[in-house]
Amino acid sequence: MINPTIIAKIGQQIASLMPEQAKATQQEVERNIQAILQSAFAKLELVTREEFDAQTAVLQRTREKLEQLEAQVAALESQNISQGSHQQ
């Protein structure tokens, strides 16, 4: 999820661009913008860099384990074929 501080900063920046007449309602506008941004980001199903990196590491370990298991299966199949040809 997106850091709420980032959303707050974006809301403040947008609100600061408003005309002077609207400055009186700036805090309300900031809250509304933050709510809109939070909702939009939630719909995008974004993840943090830390979550992404953690899942990348899990995927890498899974790939390594798969390669090890494939090598073991190939060795067992080779061993099985060799034993089969000796029995005949």
HELIX and SHEET records of a PDB file:
HELIX    1   1 PRO A    4  SER A   16  1                                  13    
HELIX    2   2 GLU A   20  THR A   25  5                                   6    
HELIX    3   3 GLN A   26  LEU A   44  1                                  19    
HELIX    4   4 ARG A   49  GLN A   87  1                                  39    
END                                                                             
